[in-house]
Amino acid sequence: MGSLINGVNGQHALTFIKMKHDFASLKVNQNRLVDAIHSSSEYGSAHRYGDDATETGMARLSLNDADKQVRDWFKVNVESLGCVYSVDQMGNQFAIRPGKNSTASPVMMGSHLDTQPTGGRYDGILGVNAGLEVLKVLHEHKFESEGSIGLVNWTNEEGARFPMMAVASGVWAEAVPLNKAWNLAEVSASEDGAKKTMKEELERIGYLGKQKASYKEFPFAAHFELHIEQGPILEMEKRKIGVVEGAQAFKWFEITVRGRDTHAGTTPMNARMDSMLCAAKLIVQANKIAKEHDGLATTGILNMQPGSVNTMAHTVTFTLDIRHKSDSELSEIEKQCRAQFQYIAENDSEKGCKLEWNELVNSPAVNFHEDCIAAVRDSAIEVCEDLPQTSNDGQLWKPMISGAGHDSCYTSRRCPTSMIFTVTKDGVSHNPREYCSPEDCALGAQTLLGAVLRYDRLRAEHGNLQ
Amino acid sequence: MGSLINGVNGQHALTFIKMKHDFASLKVNQNRLVDAIHSSSEYGSAHRYGDDATETGMARLSLNDADKQVRDWFKVNVESLGCVYSVDQMGNQFAIRPGKNSTASPVMMGSHLDTQPTGGRYDGILGVNAGLEVLKVLHEHKFESEGSIGLVNWTNEEGARFPMMAVASGVWAEAVPLNKAWNLAEVSASEDGAKKTMKEELERIGYLGKQKASYKEFPFAAHFELHIEQGPILEMEKRKIGVVEGAQAFKWFEITVRGRDTHAGTTPMNARMDSMLCAAKLIVQANKIAKEHDGLATTGILNMQPGSVNTMAHTVTFTLDIRHKSDSELSEIEKQCRAQFQYIAENDSEKGCKLEWNELVNSPAVNFHEDCIAAVRDSAIEVCEDLPQTSNDGQLWKPMISGAGHDSCYTSRRCPTSMIFTVTKDGVSHNPREYCSPEDCALGAQTLLGAVLRYDRLRAEHGNLQ
């Protein structure tokens, strides 16, 4: 995708847009935004940690009953704002507020309403609610955008219940085949003991839409996503807004270690094929390698069989999530893990263990679009300019690379995309205590509003509303 | 318990017994023994690994349906041999073949018929079947022993389903309170989703006896247990029989590591409280410490929460089984683990993790009774004397310390006890491929027969049949 502004760098063009924009009076309503975040979090709230009604985390796993409820809530809200509403085959919910030109592709805001099993009230939820708040502001001001502006709630972004993150935006981007997504089975069996598929659960809760899940069927002019940073950097540097220029590369593996299940009391140490001990060494080593390369490594799931105190496991299976902002450095981390794991399994596990690698996800580094980045940056500059200067260098926004994967990584393959980050208390995310202050939520939503309207104006001025 | 032979060492006394014994013609029937092992293993066979009907392992968890079936089989078999049969409150099954004096306490043979979830056909099963074969030999020869001779099938020796090993002999020995044992809940929930207690399952399968489970109610003159070695030593040294003089000390712990569940992509390595990484380091360290002390360490169960690929675990719980033949060395291993685990959790886990230790089992080193050891040794010498000499030193039997815990460790607290070990192929146990050859099974059973009759004669000659 080329820049809309030929021969002019984004900074320059957006300064131009900023100077003549007529939407400076459009302000998000902080209280209304925060109320909406917490109202929608009634569906699936869990893991109470304090006395206040809002001091809980969330357990709104994709397509569970609470997720159905919040989807119904989403539909009612966007329809009350006069949006055109639709659902596609992956349960993605789209709301479009028509612009002066209502036939051109919409500029979309989007994020997700599903959470981790022990998730918080902001990851994804802030992004959808901020988009909803922008639509409310446009609606109450009867603002006429150049093209249409919309909001999408993407299904199963977390990948926590159905183990492929951002799978539904992946189908929309035609990066993930529809049937592969539909057939994903949940990680843990439901109460009736069966592992349901995504398609079964979409049907069960009434969100298996007929609209084809594809960017060809439902193209976007652009995609903007507001999200909590989920890390400690903005807070540590006392800044307010992250202007997200891309996302780090990551890969997910499932690694199986096969040993032998022998008796814990009668098998001498040097006669063992202890798959748990071997797996422990591999996990320690992966972390060491990642740290040496300034990357990340995490094991979030580990299962062992047969599972008896006085019997070694014959099989241990664990996940390995490795990340780096550079594709080539990530490859190097993977290469060293593969080589050193093999060495440990063969030579540092007594009688030896066998290894199998299964690649679950391969998400290369993502570079967002310069026009969208410029729209976000210019909006952030405006939002920050009246705030007290707290950072060492006097700048309250910062260009950042996303540590996590997001739906925006998939949309970025099919339309200009960027993201906005807000401060995350203590950098804690995927945790009930995840927190973004009301002020920071509103600053993020205001930045989103400014970025979307800038981009809307930009594409109109460059004749991109056919 | 003092020696029956005052002022004379066991070796000398038993040589005396050996010279005048009149039961040299009593020989176990190898084919009948092996047939019985495999017939009884029809109940609960699982994990096929070869084409032959006997090439499977076992999944006969204590008090499951297959365990009920093999208990019924045990009852029918011992009653057909004219034994007096009874069941106690823990489901322990007793069969007594009356001797000339049928009022004195019986000399018992015993082991167990429950197995690990992926167990084999010999652990426990050989011991009960060898005892049954001894009773068959005595029956067919109408042999009149001095006192009564019996056989016991102990409940839940493995501790695999109800997590306390040898719990039912523990109750008999009054080392474990009855209600504690009855209230033990199974490790994994049954098909209906509920975790059944031992008492519920004893009732369900009809094996909750009325007879008090106590050595006071049902005293033994002695307890002899034949068991596969479950380790590689006899096979490596090309010997045939282990004369077991005691059992190593062991402790079981459940260790909980608490960290923080934050996002795998956005939490810098140095800002983490990664409980899985910490647990992995602890497991590696425990194994290192155990090896340095010539002891053993094993982690057989590990669970982590919440269990999501891209979220660190906030909690990891794992078991640690440590063993040593010396109580003081085991204490030293535990002490070093506690200190070094604490150091790792505080200083080598980035932002730190919290540890909790829960002691599940504390089984001190056991020294068996000199008279029983002598009876086994003398019987083993006789059994081995006509076999081809294969070991380096020309001796086919060997004094050994048991690596595993056994019901004999509890009986040893209340009556003279010893054990006999047989060769275990590749040292593999707690595994479907666990194997003891027909010849080795028969050599073990013959040694058991000789040991029991020697002890029966010994106590009669020393006036211990009041």
Interface residues (C-beta under 8 A of the other chain):
Chain A: Q116 P117 T118 E158 G159 A160 P163 M165 V187 S188 E229 Q230 G231 P232 Q248 F250 W252 R260 D261 T262 H263 A264 G265 T266 T267 P268 M269 A271 D274 M276 L277 A279 A280 K281 I283 V284 N287 A290 K291 L296 T298 T299 G300 I301 L302 M304 Q305 P306 G307 S308 V309 N310 T311 M312 A313 H314 T319 D321 R323 L360 S402 G403 A404 G405 G427 V428 S429 H430 N431
Chain B: Q116 P117 T118 E158 G159 A160 P163 M165 V187 S188 E229 Q230 G231 P232 Q248 F250 W252 R260 D261 T262 H263 A264 G265 T266 T267 P268 M269 A271 D274 M276 L277 A279 A280 K281 I283 V284 N287 A290 K291 L296 A297 T298 T299 G300 I301 L302 M304 Q305 P306 G307 S308 V309 N310 T311 M312 A313 H314 T319 D321 R323 L360 S402 G403 A404 G405 G427 V428 S429 H430 N431
